[in-house]
Amino acid sequence: MSGPLPKELLNELVAILGPTRVIGPGDALRRFGSDYTEDLYFEPQVAVLPETTEEVSRVLAAAGRHAVPVTPRGAGTGLSGGALPVQGGVVLSLERMNRILEIDEDNLCAVVQPGVITEVLQDAVEAIGLFYPPDPASRGSSLIGGNVAECSGGPRAVKYGVTKDYVLGVEAVLPDGEIIRHGGKLLKNVTGYNLTQLLVGSEGTLAVVTEITLRLIPLPRLRQTLLAPFDDMEAAARTVAAIFKRGIIPSACEFMERDAIRASQDHLGIRLPFAEPEALLLLEVDGNRMDLLEEARDQLCEVALEHGARDVVLADTDARQKEVWRIRRATGEAVKKLSIYKEEDTVVPRFQLPALVRGVKEIASRYGLTTICYGHAGDGNLHVNILKMDLGDAIWNARLPIAIEEIFRLTVSLGGTLSGEHGIGYSQKRYMPIAFKPHELRLMKSVKDAFDPRGLLNPGKMFPDAT
Ligand SMILES: Cc1cc2nc3c(=O)[nH]c(=O)nc-3n(C[C@H](O)[C@H](O)[C@H](O)COP(=O)(O)OP(=O)(O)OC[C@H]3O[C@@H](n4cnc5c(N)ncnc54)[C@H](O)[C@@H]3O)c2cc1C
């Protein structure tokens, strides 16, 4: 929408939330116009900070009466522009709904509001010997509601799965303000369509999630963390499938190419204990029996050395493990500091990782573009950062979309798809026809229309503009 918000709607929002939780034009509104996606900025007309489901419902109903779009927002760490109010209107921030409502040790689950910071929940359950594994590198600031909306992953997904594998039930508010509940503390439930899982990964386009029931598991107490440097990037990628073929399920299997390692080390001012390799695998196994972990660790070493690792180094103290993980978790931020960038989140079956790595480099070099790759190799999930560096604007703007399209076509031809964990949102929607046929996209759009017939919830996302 363009122009100011209808005055009646503004008055209604203030009546629902009070003046301090309705943020109008001015400095305080600016932070709701961007997320972590490139340098995109779309200022909303107003941002609201509800604290209860009832308030969320009343805000959506009021906005709907005035036909004003509403964009849900978590912490704004998204990498596909999902929380950006691209058509203006109201940003509905869930940050004040930040209570852990219950940790149920009998049923091994937690009930939380969407504004709980991921790491806060992880720390709370770990303090009583339980484990919530999904761990996006942004977990210190991302919110559980955002994780659910994006079906976030992270390094531990390779063994423990992604957010969808932990969501047992949701309460959500539909675009017209109706409140629905689906699922709960149930491990089995085939009663009707699985609305819970439909909302997971729906990127705030179908409903606003206001409460989540999450599965927990017992906390593994021990781990072994290894670093395997390689002088050949493809050899590192080939090692990944070989690890699984050997029957080992690591709790992390991360890949970083040379420039990613360098960026991260420079950013943090710390150095790994070996000369810079062409690529690095960070491997971890976890569990509760050290003898079994040592056996798995030795097997990991064997496979890595057999496949061309220069060496295998054990991070043998808690401090070293933390340092290694700091380097890996800082990569995204460090790489993005180097230049204007565009990040892709390609995912392929893991045995196709070497072909993807090779293909990305070949495409980038053909267009004279710099890429830095890293990611969750065990999941076949490669984050491809394309950097502008010193290319002129005209060349960058002309070549980038063609190169991205080629990278996505390659990814799909390898049995993969556009995004493993960052979502489609605003920045990737134009590429959806590479992954889906027109009738498949129409089916998805009809789901959107069933939830949101007037197209007022998080409009301008997920579907290419012509859909
Ligand atoms: C440095 C960095 C590292 C990252 N690492 C990872 C990683 O390892 N793995 C990974 O998967 N992601 C990663 N991300 C991406 C991002 O952190 C995740 O997508 C995260 O889940 C977003 O959470 P958020 O609270 O910031 O959501 P936001 O960015 O605010 O919103 C994301 C989407 O969710 C919707 N939304 C938010 N809350 C709700 C709700 N309650 N109901 C309905 N819709 C809602 C929004 O409309 C939007 O479409 C990383 C990001 C950064 C900046």
The ligand as an SDF file (V2000), in Angstrom:
LIG
                    3D

 53 58  0  0  0  0  0  0  0  0999 V2000
   24.3840  -14.8660   10.5320 C   0  0  0  0  0  0  0  0  0  0  0  0
   23.1860  -15.7000   10.1520 C   0  0  0  0  0  0  0  0  0  0  0  0
   23.2840  -17.0870   10.1900 C   0  0  0  0  0  0  0  0  0  0  0  0
   22.1910  -17.8740    9.8490 C   0  0  0  0  0  0  0  0  0  0  0  0
   22.3230  -19.2320    9.9160 N   0  0  0  0  0  0  0  0  0  0  0  0
   21.2780  -20.0180    9.6220 C   0  0  0  0  0  0  0  0  0  0  0  0
   21.4130  -21.4430    9.7020 C   0  0  0  0  0  0  0  0  0  0  0  0
   22.4600  -21.9840   10.0430 O   0  0  0  0  0  0  0  0  0  0  0  0
   20.3220  -22.1790    9.3950 N   0  0  0  0  0  0  0  0  0  0  0  0
   19.1370  -21.6070    9.0180 C   0  0  0  0  0  0  0  0  0  0  0  0
   18.1890  -22.3350    8.7710 O   0  0  0  0  0  0  0  0  0  0  0  0
   19.0000  -20.2710    8.9400 N   0  0  0  0  0  0  0  0  0  0  0  0
   20.0220  -19.4600    9.2250 C   0  0  0  0  0  0  0  0  0  0  0  0
   19.8890  -18.0940    9.1460 N   0  0  0  0  0  0  0  0  0  0  0  0
   18.6250  -17.5180    8.6690 C   0  0  0  0  0  0  0  0  0  0  0  0
   17.6460  -17.0410    9.7740 C   0  0  0  0  0  0  0  0  0  0  0  0
   18.3170  -16.7850   10.9800 O   0  0  0  0  0  0  0  0  0  0  0  0
   16.5320  -18.0490    9.9790 C   0  0  0  0  0  0  0  0  0  0  0  0
   15.7260  -18.1010    8.8160 O   0  0  0  0  0  0  0  0  0  0  0  0
   15.6430  -17.7430   11.1960 C   0  0  0  0  0  0  0  0  0  0  0  0
   14.7590  -18.8080   11.4070 O   0  0  0  0  0  0  0  0  0  0  0  0
   14.8320  -16.4790   11.0550 C   0  0  0  0  0  0  0  0  0  0  0  0
   14.2630  -16.1920   12.3120 O   0  0  0  0  0  0  0  0  0  0  0  0
   13.7950  -14.7230   12.6920 P   0  0  0  0  0  0  0  0  0  0  0  0
   13.1700  -14.7800   14.0350 O   0  0  0  0  0  0  0  0  0  0  0  0
   14.8970  -13.7640   12.5400 O   0  0  0  0  0  0  0  0  0  0  0  0
   12.6720  -14.4900   11.5810 O   0  0  0  0  0  0  0  0  0  0  0  0
   12.4410  -13.2460   10.6230 P   0  0  0  0  0  0  0  0  0  0  0  0
   13.6170  -13.0280    9.7460 O   0  0  0  0  0  0  0  0  0  0  0  0
   11.9530  -12.0960   11.4000 O   0  0  0  0  0  0  0  0  0  0  0  0
   11.2350  -13.7990    9.7480 O   0  0  0  0  0  0  0  0  0  0  0  0
   11.4480  -14.8750    8.8730 C   0  0  0  0  0  0  0  0  0  0  0  0
   10.1020  -15.2850    8.2600 C   0  0  0  0  0  0  0  0  0  0  0  0
    9.2730  -15.8190    9.2540 O   0  0  0  0  0  0  0  0  0  0  0  0
    8.0240  -15.1380    9.2970 C   0  0  0  0  0  0  0  0  0  0  0  0
    7.6360  -15.1600   10.7060 N   0  0  0  0  0  0  0  0  0  0  0  0
    8.3800  -14.7890   11.7770 C   0  0  0  0  0  0  0  0  0  0  0  0
    7.7100  -15.0470   12.9080 N   0  0  0  0  0  0  0  0  0  0  0  0
    6.5150  -15.5870   12.5480 C   0  0  0  0  0  0  0  0  0  0  0  0
    5.3830  -16.0790   13.2590 C   0  0  0  0  0  0  0  0  0  0  0  0
    5.3500  -16.0850   14.5920 N   0  0  0  0  0  0  0  0  0  0  0  0
    4.3290  -16.5550   12.5560 N   0  0  0  0  0  0  0  0  0  0  0  0
    4.3590  -16.5910   11.1910 C   0  0  0  0  0  0  0  0  0  0  0  0
    5.4090  -16.1490   10.4810 N   0  0  0  0  0  0  0  0  0  0  0  0
    6.4660  -15.6610   11.1510 C   0  0  0  0  0  0  0  0  0  0  0  0
    8.2840  -13.7850    8.6960 C   0  0  0  0  0  0  0  0  0  0  0  0
    7.1240  -13.2410    8.1090 O   0  0  0  0  0  0  0  0  0  0  0  0
    9.3210  -14.1250    7.6540 C   0  0  0  0  0  0  0  0  0  0  0  0
    8.6960  -14.5800    6.4810 O   0  0  0  0  0  0  0  0  0  0  0  0
   20.9650  -17.2750    9.4670 C   0  0  0  0  0  0  0  0  0  0  0  0
   20.8690  -15.8810    9.4470 C   0  0  0  0  0  0  0  0  0  0  0  0
   21.9580  -15.1080    9.7710 C   0  0  0  0  0  0  0  0  0  0  0  0
   21.8160  -13.6250    9.7420 C   0  0  0  0  0  0  0  0  0  0  0  0
  1  2  1  0
  2  3  1  0
  2 52  2  0
  3  4  2  0
  4  5  1  0
  4 50  1  0
  5  6  2  0
  6  7  1  0
  6 13  1  0
  7  8  2  0
  7  9  1  0
  9 10  1  0
 10 11  2  0
 10 12  1  0
 12 13  2  0
 13 14  1  0
 14 15  1  0
 14 50  1  0
 15 16  1  0
 16 17  1  0
 16 18  1  0
 18 19  1  0
 18 20  1  0
 20 21  1  0
 20 22  1  0
 22 23  1  0
 23 24  1  0
 24 25  2  0
 24 26  1  0
 24 27  1  0
 27 28  1  0
 28 29  2  0
 28 30  1  0
 28 31  1  0
 31 32  1  0
 32 33  1  0
 33 34  1  0
 33 48  1  0
 34 35  1  0
 35 36  1  0
 35 46  1  0
 36 37  1  0
 36 45  1  0
 37 38  2  0
 38 39  1  0
 39 40  1  0
 39 45  2  0
 40 41  1  0
 40 42  2  0
 42 43  1  0
 43 44  2  0
 44 45  1  0
 46 47  1  0
 46 48  1  0
 48 49  1  0
 50 51  2  0
 51 52  1  0
 52 53  1  0
M  END
$$$$
